[in-house]
Amino acid sequence: SSGINAEWPLRPGFPSTYRVVQMVIKESVPSRYAYEDFSTSGVFKPLILKEVFQMTMEIENIRGINKSYEDLCYKPLGEFNKTHPLSDCATLSVFQWIGNSMEMLDHPDQYLDRFLLCADAALLPLCLAKFRGPATNNLVLGGYGENSRNYLKSNALIMTFPMDGSSEKLEEIMEWEINVKDYIVKKKEKSTDCDSALIPLL
């Protein structure tokens, strides 16, 4: 079995209008996954994808001092979705390619087909993230090699959480970042099953 490494660096060099927090998920012991005609790296196993998907949702539920992620996230196209306002956040991950559907992760043939399609054509309407922008392969996958289109060989899943970096929200955002780091550390402490271990490299 294989665990997961989670790295949580702040990314420098972005405009001051927003901050970017990025989490990189890798297997601590690389493995392979085979399903029907697909042969992929181990990060595409249903068990790992479901664990990371759940973690992403839990991170989106973490609060700053008084404000939620929904209040603090970067919304490049403004606030349009009154029913599901989190959809306006520019969160990036492979899960955007499947409409953030946990149910699709029960069907490897469907999600692997969709991942291949969207890694090559992120601007297709079917592949657009919930905030109506593209989640391009270089922002959600890592380790597939330079000049390579063998995206299912990627050894890393990348989750990106852009935050509204306006000065009046900065204190709340920094508190949110601290709370997320604490959350990841607690995940590590509670990990007993290697298949779902989330180990932060902080």
Salt bridges, closest charged atoms under 4 A:
GLU27 OE2 - LYS45 NZ 3.85
GLU51 OE2 - LYS187 NZ 3.84
GLU58 OE1 - LYS187 NZ 3.57
GLU79 OE2 - LYS75 NZ 3.43
ASP88 OD1 - ARG132 NH2 3.49
ASP106 OD1 - LYS50 NZ 2.40
ASP120 OD1 - ARG149 NH2 2.76
ASP164 OD2 - LYS169 NZ 3.24
GLU177 OE1 - ARG19 NH2 2.92
